[in-house]
Amino acid sequence: MGLPAFINLWIGRTAERFGYHIQRIDRKPHISANAIELALALTRSNSPNPVIVQIGAFDGSFQDPLKDVLDSEDNYGKAVLVEPQPTAVSRLKSTYQKHTKVMIEPSVVGVQEGTSTLYT
């Protein structure tokens, strides 16, 4: 059982006057995985070979949150990377040319079927 709120507040303010900051210690185990790795681990618990779909993959390297995951091919079953920009698709193909589980789809994903204009 904790201290009453007014005592906690008084202790905290008194400590701050002397240059200290009181903080609760988190006793939960620390998980050092990013959100993608965590989601993939949870998915693998139900399906050993999950399919990853990335819409807007760009070139597969510049600030790509999936790069490390896709480089370790035993993390997933297959990956579909969707990118509409031709220059980025070329770089994407170069980045993943040796990855047997990665499929690159040069397409736009939208609400309607058909063609669309992409402003870059």
Stockholm file with secondary structure:
# STOCKHOLM 1.0

chainA/1-120         MGLPAFINLWIGRTAERFGYHIQRIDRKPHISANAIELALALTRSNSPNPVIVQIGAFDGSFQDPLKDVLDSEDNYGKAVLVEPQPTAVSRLKSTYQKHTKVMIEPSVVGVQEGTSTLYT
#=GR chainA/1-120 SS CCCCHHHHHHHHHHHHHTTCCCCCCCCSCCCCCCHHHHHHHHHHTTCSSCEEEEESCTTSSTTCTTHHHHHSGGGCSEEEEECCCHHHHHHHHHHTTTCTTEEEECCCCCSSSSCCCCCC
#=GC SS_cons         CCCCHHHHHHHHHHHHHTTCCCCCCCCSCCCCCCHHHHHHHHHHTTCSSCEEEEESCTTSSTTCTTHHHHHSGGGCSEEEEECCCHHHHHHHHHHTTTCTTEEEECCCCCSSSSCCCCCC
//
